[in-house]
Structure formats: structure tokens, C-alpha cells
């Protein structure tokens, strides 16, 4: 009986600690993430995300119809749509680097790298690799949303199953 009480107590403390860590991580992300950007920069980011979504969605019908040239063109536009490459003022660039966590910037760079790879394989008419890189890009989107935009995409929140202890 004492073991059960100890296990239950330890489990409860672990859950409380995890919840506090998750809350603290969310507050850190909130303080140094997209929410910390000026409304103007947040608007630019939203515009870019919408353009990326439109581009990603246009790849599906192009893929199933074998329109490799359209995929190449779209992937090239996505690759070159870096928010950091847009015509931003020096102050906006400083704001981005001081507000966005390094992990956000790394995830963004990886996504655009994958778009470049998609552009390359579409140019070479490699359907299996087109599918692979498109899938990797989709996964990169979801991974970034889970980390930095779960408030906008609550359906991506990882499901935690309660551990049943006797």
C-alpha cells in the first residue's frame, strides 16, 4: 500500500512538474516568438504563411497530373519566399532576430532548403523524389506549427494518454 501511495505521489509530482515545464516553455515562446513581433511584421509573416499554404496546395493537383514544370516553378517560389529575404528594413531584420527563437529560424531555413530540393527533383522529373520532398515539407510545416503555433492549430496538439496505475 505504501508503494502505491509513493508511486501515485511521484506520478502526480511528475505530472505537475511537466505541466509547469510546458507552461514555462509556452510563456518563453510567447515572450520571444511570433507574439512578440510588431503588428507589421506579424502581418508579413501571416502573408508569407498564406502564400506558402497556397503554393503547397497547388502542388497536389500538379503532382497527380504529372505537371513537373508547375511543381518546379512553385517550389522555386517557395524556396525564395524567405521572410528574412524580403525587402525588410534594418530595424525589422533586427526585430526578427531578437524576437524569433533560433529554432524557428532553423526550421524556416530547413523548410526552404526542402523546397529547393523539391524544385531540383521536379526539374529532373523524379516523381518518387517529388513525393518524398513534398512529404518532408508537409512534415516540416506541421512540426513548426506544433512548436510555435499550437494556439492556431490545436488539432496538432499531441494527445497524451493518462497512465493507468493500480
C-alpha positions as CSV (number, residue, x, y, z in Angstrom):
1,X,0.0,0.0,0.0
2,X,2.9,2.4,0.8
3,X,4.4,1.6,-2.6
4,X,1.2,2.5,-4.3
5,X,1.0,5.8,-2.4
6,X,4.6,6.6,-3.3
7,X,4.1,5.8,-6.9
8,X,0.9,7.8,-7.1
9,X,2.6,10.7,-5.3
10,X,5.6,10.6,-7.6
11,X,3.4,10.3,-10.7
12,X,1.4,13.4,-9.5
13,X,4.6,15.4,-8.9
14,X,6.0,14.4,-12.3
15,X,2.7,15.5,-14.0
16,X,2.7,18.8,-12.1
17,X,6.4,19.3,-13.0
18,X,5.7,18.5,-16.7
19,X,2.7,20.9,-16.7
20,X,4.8,23.6,-15.2
21,X,7.6,23.0,-17.7
22,X,5.2,23.1,-20.6
23,X,3.6,26.3,-19.3
24,X,7.0,27.8,-18.8
25,X,8.1,26.8,-22.4
26,X,4.9,28.3,-23.8
27,X,5.5,31.5,-21.9
28,X,9.1,31.7,-23.2
29,X,7.9,31.0,-26.8
30,X,5.2,33.6,-26.3
31,X,7.6,36.2,-25.0
32,X,10.3,35.6,-27.7
33,X,8.2,34.3,-30.6
34,X,5.7,35.4,-33.1
35,X,3.6,37.1,-30.5
36,X,6.5,39.4,-29.7
37,X,6.7,40.7,-33.2
38,X,5.3,44.1,-34.2
39,X,1.9,44.0,-35.8
40,X,3.5,45.0,-39.2
41,X,6.0,42.0,-39.0
42,X,3.3,39.6,-37.8
43,X,1.2,40.7,-40.7
44,X,4.1,40.0,-43.1
45,X,4.6,36.6,-41.5
46,X,0.9,35.8,-41.9
47,X,1.0,36.8,-45.6
48,X,4.0,34.6,-46.2
49,X,2.4,31.6,-44.4
50,X,-0.8,32.1,-46.5
51,X,1.4,32.2,-49.7
52,X,3.2,29.1,-48.6
53,X,0.0,27.3,-48.0
54,X,-1.4,28.3,-51.4
55,X,1.8,27.1,-53.0
56,X,1.8,23.8,-51.1
57,X,-1.9,23.2,-52.1
58,X,-1.2,23.8,-55.7
59,X,1.5,21.1,-55.8
60,X,-1.1,18.3,-55.2
61,X,-3.0,18.6,-58.5
62,X,0.2,19.3,-60.4
63,X,1.7,16.1,-58.9
64,X,-1.2,13.9,-59.8
65,X,-1.3,15.2,-63.3
66,X,2.4,15.0,-63.9
67,X,2.9,18.7,-64.3
68,X,6.6,18.7,-63.2
69,X,7.2,22.2,-64.6
70,X,4.5,23.7,-62.4
71,X,5.9,21.9,-59.3
72,X,9.4,23.2,-60.2
73,X,8.1,26.8,-60.5
74,X,6.0,26.6,-57.4
75,X,8.9,25.1,-55.4
76,X,11.2,27.8,-56.6
77,X,8.8,30.5,-55.4
78,X,8.5,28.8,-52.0
79,X,12.3,28.4,-51.8
80,X,12.8,32.1,-52.5
81,X,10.0,33.4,-50.2
82,X,12.1,33.6,-47.1
83,X,10.6,36.2,-44.8
84,X,14.2,37.1,-44.0
85,X,15.0,37.6,-47.7
86,X,12.1,40.0,-48.3
87,X,12.7,43.8,-48.5
88,X,12.8,44.4,-44.8
89,X,14.2,47.4,-43.1
90,X,17.3,47.0,-41.0
91,X,15.2,47.5,-37.9
92,X,12.7,44.8,-38.9
93,X,15.6,42.4,-39.5
94,X,16.9,43.2,-36.0
95,X,13.4,42.7,-34.6
96,X,13.1,39.3,-36.3
97,X,16.4,38.1,-35.0
98,X,15.8,39.3,-31.5
99,X,12.2,38.1,-31.2
100,X,12.1,34.8,-33.0
101,X,13.8,31.9,-31.3
102,X,16.8,30.4,-33.2
103,X,14.8,27.1,-33.6
104,X,12.1,29.0,-35.5
105,X,14.7,30.4,-37.9
106,X,16.4,27.0,-38.3
107,X,13.0,25.3,-39.0
108,X,12.3,28.0,-41.6
109,X,15.7,27.5,-43.3
110,X,15.1,23.8,-43.4
111,X,11.7,24.2,-45.0
112,X,13.1,26.5,-47.7
113,X,16.0,24.1,-48.3
114,X,13.5,21.3,-48.8
115,X,11.6,23.5,-51.3
116,X,14.9,23.9,-53.2
117,X,15.3,20.1,-53.3
118,X,11.7,19.7,-54.5
119,X,12.5,22.3,-57.2
120,X,15.5,20.3,-58.2
121,X,13.8,16.9,-58.4
122,X,10.8,18.3,-60.2
123,X,13.2,19.8,-62.8
124,X,14.6,16.3,-63.2
125,X,11.1,14.7,-63.4
126,X,11.6,12.3,-60.5
127,X,8.0,11.6,-59.2
128,X,9.1,9.4,-56.3
129,X,11.5,12.1,-55.0
130,X,8.9,14.8,-55.6
131,X,6.6,12.9,-53.4
132,X,9.4,12.4,-50.8
133,X,10.3,16.1,-50.6
134,X,6.7,17.3,-50.7
135,X,6.0,15.0,-47.7
136,X,9.1,16.3,-45.9
137,X,7.9,19.8,-46.4
138,X,4.5,19.0,-45.1
139,X,6.0,17.4,-42.1
140,X,8.2,20.5,-41.6
141,X,5.1,22.7,-41.6
142,X,3.3,20.6,-39.0
143,X,6.4,20.4,-36.8
144,X,6.8,24.1,-36.8
145,X,3.1,24.7,-36.1
146,X,3.3,22.2,-33.2
147,X,6.2,24.1,-31.7
148,X,5.3,27.7,-32.5
149,X,1.6,28.0,-33.5
150,X,-0.3,25.3,-31.5
151,X,-2.7,28.1,-30.4
152,X,-3.7,28.4,-34.1
153,X,-3.7,24.7,-34.8
154,X,-5.0,23.0,-31.6
155,X,-5.7,19.8,-33.6
156,X,-2.0,19.2,-33.8
157,X,-1.6,19.2,-30.1
158,X,-0.1,15.9,-29.1
159,X,-2.5,13.6,-27.4
160,X,-1.4,12.4,-24.0
161,X,-2.8,9.3,-22.7
162,X,-3.3,9.0,-18.9
163,X,-1.3,6.2,-17.5
164,X,-3.5,3.9,-15.6
165,X,-1.7,2.8,-12.4
166,X,-3.1,0.3,-9.9
